[in-house]
Amino acid sequence: RGKGKKDELFVPVPESKAFLDTATMPMILTAVAIALFAKILMM
């Protein structure tokens, strides 16, 4: 059952690819900001 759900997610390849590209930048920026914030807190 789980396998089928995963396949469903990957059916619209171009759409999901574009969505991943657009979602990756803010996610990376947020992760970097959180990491810097944690570093400052640790100091």
C-alpha positions as CSV (number, residue, x, y, z in Angstrom):
1,R,0.0,0.0,0.0
2,G,2.8,2.4,0.9
3,K,4.6,1.7,-2.3
4,G,1.5,2.6,-4.4
5,K,1.2,6.0,-2.6
6,K,4.9,6.8,-3.4
7,D,4.4,6.0,-7.0
8,E,1.3,8.3,-7.1
9,L,3.4,11.2,-5.9
10,F,6.0,10.7,-8.7
11,V,3.4,10.4,-11.5
12,P,3.5,14.1,-12.6
13,V,7.2,14.2,-13.1
14,P,7.7,17.6,-14.7
15,E,5.3,19.3,-12.2
16,S,6.8,17.7,-9.1
17,K,10.3,18.5,-10.5
18,A,9.4,22.2,-10.9
19,F,7.7,22.2,-7.5
20,L,10.9,20.7,-5.9
21,D,13.1,23.4,-7.5
22,T,10.9,26.2,-6.3
23,A,10.5,24.7,-2.8
24,T,14.2,23.9,-2.4
25,M,15.6,27.5,-2.3
26,P,13.4,28.8,0.6
27,M,14.0,25.5,2.5
28,I,17.8,25.8,2.1
29,L,17.7,29.5,3.1
30,T,15.6,28.7,6.2
31,A,17.9,25.8,7.2
32,V,20.9,28.1,6.9
33,A,19.2,30.9,8.9
34,I,18.3,28.4,11.6
35,A,21.8,27.0,11.7
36,L,23.3,30.5,12.0
37,F,20.8,31.4,14.7
38,A,21.6,28.2,16.6
39,K,25.4,29.0,16.3
40,I,24.8,32.6,17.7
41,L,22.8,31.1,20.6
42,M,25.5,28.6,21.4
43,M,28.2,31.3,21.6
